[in-house]
Amino acid sequence: MEALIDDLLAGKHRALARVITKIENRSPGYRGLVSALHEHTGHADVIGITGSPGAGKSTLVDKMAKTYREEGLTVGVIAIDPSSPFSGGAVLGDRIRMASNVGDMDVFFRSMSARGTLGGLSTATTDAVKALDAFGKDKIIVETVGAGQNEVDIVRTADTVAVLVPPGSGDDVQMLKAGILEIADVFVVNKADVDGADRTVRDLREMVHMRDASPLAGHHGAGAVVDVEADAADDDDDAWEPPIVETVAKTGEGVDTFLETLEQHRSWLGRTGELEAKTRQRYAAEIRTLLREDAAGLIAEEFEARGGIESYVDAVIARETDPYAVADEIIEPIEACVRDRR
């Protein structure tokens, strides 16, 4: 394991691929790997790309990586794909996504399975991002599965979240109201060369105005949407104003403006202290997630030691006990151990 870590930190892509494989498969020793890499993280800019299916996320990510490379930056891409109900693996993991960057070793692409998580991200994604960060990638792009309104876990992984919306579809904009509107730092109307793009921009602008006027406004604070040509945030304003950027990812049109907007948001995060706040929230959420996973494992072991859960289900059905009583009985020895160690 030490040799594998040394090779990763030395910039060997084969070692990076092996580490991420161990992370995704939850292989024995993967936690030690991630723990050892942690002290080498905290340098990369993590960008989340999400939105409805068909919005052109993969094409945009491809052009983003190409542009970053032209600027001399290294790139890591994690594409979260739907999970196979049979193998648990990525259904679309073999698709060709990074056509513009084939053969470029400084663009590392990895397709990972969502593993059925409602948030659109595998629980291993955060650890894979750490591996890319420790490796030294300047930009890490996480492209999510496009599951719709449940796809909000990206906020816990990315510094900046871009939500893509295809033009000419009122239903997609209505969906944003129900779910992922609040997570966007930047809105992207991709395929802006087709009919309906102007209407989609107007609809988004109205929705963001309504969101910012609401007493339940999200983490960005109040403020109007800025135009594509305008700066995304005023230096004298503590509130981030989510811009709406139009792109044609297929041709690369608007990609430079989009990347400039992402950089403006990154600068705003650092200037206002929001980056540190988001990092603290991210680690708190990660600790809670790990504790839930570990506690669930202990409870599963306890059930197995008692002969499995079915006998308890039988007793509940027969009204000999109830689910609360079963939970209390199973958790009691674990609870006692924790309190004894406190």
C-alpha positions in Angstrom: 0.0 0.0 0.0 2.8 2.4 0.8 4.4 1.8 -2.6 1.0 2.4 -4.3 0.6 5.7 -2.4 4.2 6.7 -3.3 3.6 6.0 -7.0 0.3 8.0 -7.0 2.0 11.0 -5.3 4.8 10.7 -7.9 2.3 11.3 -10.6 2.0 7.7 -12.0 -1.5 7.4 -13.6 -1.5 3.6 -13.3 -1.3 4.0 -9.6 -4.1 6.5 -9.6 -6.3 4.2 -11.6 -5.5 1.3 -9.1 -6.3 3.5 -6.1 -9.7 4.6 -7.5 -10.5 1.0 -8.4 -9.8 0.0 -4.8 -11.9 2.9 -3.6 -14.9 2.1 -5.9 -14.8 -1.6 -5.1 -14.4 -0.9 -1.3 -11.5 -3.3 -1.4 -9.7 -4.3 1.8 -7.4 -1.5 2.9 -9.1 1.2 0.9 -9.8 3.3 4.0 -6.1 3.3 4.9 -5.3 4.5 1.4 -7.8 7.4 1.6 -6.6 8.3 5.1 -3.0 8.4 3.9 -3.9 10.6 0.9 -5.9 13.1 3.0 -2.9 15.3 4.1 -2.0 15.8 0.4 -5.5 17.2 -0.6 -7.1 20.6 -0.6 -5.5 22.1 -3.7 -7.8 21.2 -6.6 -10.7 23.1 -7.8 -13.7 20.8 -7.8 -16.5 21.5 -10.3 -19.8 19.7 -10.4 -21.8 19.4 -13.7 -25.4 18.3 -13.3 -28.8 18.7 -14.9 -31.4 16.9 -16.8 -30.6 14.0 -19.2 -30.0 15.2 -22.8 -28.7 18.6 -21.7 -25.2 17.9 -23.2 -23.3 17.4 -20.0 -20.7 15.0 -21.4 -20.0 17.1 -24.5 -19.5 20.2 -22.3 -17.2 18.4 -19.9 -15.2 17.2 -22.9 -14.8 20.8 -24.2 -14.0 22.0 -20.6 -11.2 19.5 -20.3 -9.8 20.5 -23.7 -9.8 24.2 -22.9 -8.2 23.7 -19.5 -5.4 21.6 -21.1 -4.8 24.4 -23.6 -4.3 26.6 -20.6 -1.7 24.2 -19.2 -3.9 22.8 -16.4 -4.3 19.1 -15.6 -7.7 17.7 -15.4 -9.5 14.8 -13.7 -13.0 13.8 -14.6 -15.3 11.5 -12.7 -18.5 10.7 -14.6 -21.2 9.2 -12.5 -23.3 6.7 -14.5 -26.5 4.9 -13.8 -26.1 1.6 -11.9 -26.8 -1.8 -13.3 -29.5 -3.6 -11.3 -27.5 -6.8 -11.8 -23.8 -6.0 -11.3 -24.1 -2.6 -9.6 -21.6 -1.3 -12.1 -21.9 1.6 -14.4 -24.3 0.9 -17.2 -22.8 3.5 -19.6 -19.2 3.1 -18.4 -17.9 2.0 -21.7 -19.2 5.0 -23.7 -16.8 7.3 -25.5 -17.0 10.7 -23.8 -13.7 12.4 -24.0 -13.2 12.4 -27.8 -11.2 15.7 -27.8 -8.7 14.4 -25.2 -7.9 10.9 -26.3 -4.3 10.1 -25.7 -3.7 13.1 -23.4 -2.3 11.6 -20.1 -3.0 14.9 -18.3 -6.7 14.3 -18.7 -7.7 11.4 -16.4 -11.2 10.1 -17.0 -13.1 7.6 -14.8 -16.6 6.4 -15.1 -18.1 5.3 -11.8 -21.4 3.8 -10.8 -24.1 5.7 -8.9 -24.8 2.5 -6.9 -28.4 3.4 -6.8 -28.0 6.5 -4.6 -30.8 9.0 -4.9 -28.4 11.9 -4.7 -26.9 10.9 -8.0 -23.4 10.2 -6.5 -21.8 7.1 -5.4 -20.5 7.1 -1.8 -17.1 6.4 -3.2 -17.1 9.6 -5.3 -15.7 11.8 -2.5 -12.8 9.4 -1.9 -12.1 9.3 -5.7 -12.0 13.1 -5.7 -9.5 13.0 -2.9 -7.3 10.6 -4.9 -7.3 13.0 -7.9 -6.6 15.9 -5.6 -3.7 14.2 -3.9 -2.4 13.2 -7.4 -2.1 16.9 -8.2 -4.9 17.5 -10.7 -5.6 21.2 -11.0 -9.3 20.8 -12.0 -11.5 18.0 -11.0 -14.9 17.7 -12.8 -17.6 15.6 -11.4 -20.4 14.9 -14.0 -23.5 13.4 -12.4 -25.9 10.9 -13.7 -28.7 13.4 -14.6 -31.3 12.0 -12.3 -33.3 15.2 -11.9 -34.5 16.7 -8.7 -32.9 14.2 -6.3 -29.5 15.0 -7.7 -28.3 17.3 -4.9 -25.4 15.4 -3.3 -23.1 17.1 -5.7 -23.2 20.2 -3.4 -21.3 18.1 -0.8 -18.5 17.3 -3.2 -18.0 20.3 -5.5 -16.9 23.8 -4.8 -18.9 25.1 -7.8 -22.0 23.5 -9.2 -23.2 24.2 -12.8 -26.7 23.1 -13.7 -27.4 22.5 -17.4 -30.8 23.0 -18.9 -31.6 22.1 -22.5 -33.4 24.8 -24.5 -37.1 24.9 -25.4 -38.3 22.6 -22.7 -40.6 24.2 -20.2 -40.9 20.9 -18.3 -37.2 20.9 -17.5 -37.4 24.4 -16.0 -40.4 23.4 -14.0 -38.5 20.4 -12.7 -35.8 22.7 -11.5 -38.4 24.5 -9.3 -39.1 21.2 -7.6 -35.6 20.1 -6.9 -32.2 21.3 -8.1 -32.8 25.0 -8.6 -31.2 25.8 -5.2 -28.0 24.0 -5.8 -26.9 26.0 -8.9 -24.0 28.4 -8.7 -24.2 28.8 -12.5 -26.9 27.9 -14.9 -25.9 26.8 -18.4 -28.4 26.8 -21.3 -26.5 24.4 -23.6 -27.4 23.9 -27.3 -28.1 27.6 -27.4 -28.2 27.5 -31.2 -31.5 25.7 -31.3 -35.0 27.2 -31.1 -36.3 27.9 -27.6 -33.0 28.9 -26.0 -34.0 32.5 -25.5 -37.2 31.4 -23.8 -35.4 29.0 -21.5 -33.0 31.9 -20.5 -36.0 34.1 -19.7 -37.7 31.3 -17.7 -34.6 30.7 -15.7 -34.1 34.4 -15.0 -37.7 34.7 -13.7 -37.3 31.6 -11.5 -34.1 32.8 -9.9 -35.7 36.2 -9.3 -38.5 34.4 -7.5 -36.1 32.2 -5.5 -34.1 35.2 -4.4 -37.2 37.0 -3.4 -38.4 34.1 -1.2 -37.8 34.1 2.5 -36.5 30.6 2.0 -33.8 31.7 -0.4 -30.8 29.4 -0.6 -27.1 29.7 0.1 -26.4 32.2 -2.6 -28.3 35.1 -1.0 -30.4 37.7 -2.7 -29.6 39.2 -6.1 -30.6 39.3 -9.7 -29.3 37.0 -12.4 -26.5 38.6 -14.4 -26.3 38.5 -18.1 -23.7 36.4 -19.9 -21.5 39.4 -20.6 -21.7 40.7 -17.1 -19.5 39.8 -14.2 -20.9 37.1 -12.0 -20.4 38.9 -8.8 -19.7 42.5 -7.7 -16.6 42.9 -5.6 -18.5 45.0 -3.2 -21.4 42.5 -2.9 -21.3 39.7 -0.5 -24.1 37.8 -2.4 -23.3 35.5 -5.3 -25.7 36.1 -8.2 -26.0 32.9 -10.2 -25.4 33.8 -13.9 -27.0 32.2 -16.9 -24.5 31.3 -19.5 -25.4 30.1 -23.0 -23.1 27.6 -24.7 -23.0 25.4 -27.8 -20.7 22.6 -26.4 -20.6 20.7 -29.7 -18.7 23.6 -31.3 -17.1 25.0 -28.2 -19.0 28.3 -28.4 -19.5 30.0 -25.0 -17.2 27.5 -23.2 -14.5 30.2 -22.5 -17.2 32.4 -21.0 -18.5 29.5 -18.9 -15.0 28.7 -17.6 -14.4 32.4 -16.8 -17.7 32.4 -14.8 -16.5 29.3 -12.9 -13.3 31.1 -12.0 -15.2 34.2 -10.9 -17.2 32.0 -8.5 -14.1 30.3 -7.2 -12.6 33.8 -6.5 -15.8 34.8 -4.8 -15.7 31.8 -2.5 -12.2 32.6 -1.4 -12.9 36.3 -1.0 -16.0 35.9 1.2 -14.8 32.9 3.2 -17.5 30.7 1.7 -14.9 28.2 0.5 -13.8 27.5 4.0 -17.4 27.3 5.2 -18.3 24.8 2.4 -15.2 22.8 3.2 -16.2 22.5 6.9 -19.8 21.5 5.9 -18.4 18.9 3.5 -16.2 17.3 6.1 -19.0 17.3 8.7 -21.3 15.6 6.2 -18.6 13.1 5.3 -18.0 12.2 8.9 -21.8 11.7 9.5 -22.0 9.5 6.3 -19.1 7.3 7.4 -20.6 6.9 10.9 -24.0 5.9 9.4 -22.3 3.4 7.2 -20.2 1.9 10.0 -23.1 1.8 12.4 -25.2 0.1 9.8 -22.5 -2.5 9.4 -22.4 -3.1 13.2 -26.1 -3.5 13.3 -26.1 -6.0 10.4 -23.4 -8.0 12.2 -25.6 -8.0 15.4 -28.6 -9.3 13.4 -26.5 -12.1 11.9 -25.2 -13.0 15.3 -28.8 -13.4 16.5 -29.8 -15.6 13.5 -30.9 -12.9 11.1 -33.7 -10.4 10.8 -36.4 -12.8 9.6 -37.2 -14.2 13.1 -37.8 -10.6 14.3 -40.0 -9.9 11.3 -42.1 -13.0 12.2 -42.5 -11.8 15.7 -43.6 -8.4 14.6 -46.1 -9.8 12.2 -47.4 -12.1 15.0 -47.7 -8.9 17.2 -45.4 -10.5 19.7 -43.2 -7.4 19.5 -43.0 -4.2 17.4 -40.3 -2.5 15.3 -39.3 0.0 18.0 -38.8 -2.8 20.5 -36.7 -4.7 18.0 -34.6 -1.6 17.3 -34.1 -1.0 21.0 -33.0 -4.7 21.6 -30.5 -4.7 18.7 -29.0 -1.3 19.5 -28.7 -1.8 23.3 -25.4 -3.7 23.4 -23.8 -1.3 20.9 -25.1 1.7 22.9 -23.8 0.2 26.1 -20.3 -0.2 24.6 -20.3 3.3 23.4 -21.3 4.7 26.8 -18.8 2.6 28.6 -16.0 4.0 26.4 -17.1 7.6 26.7 
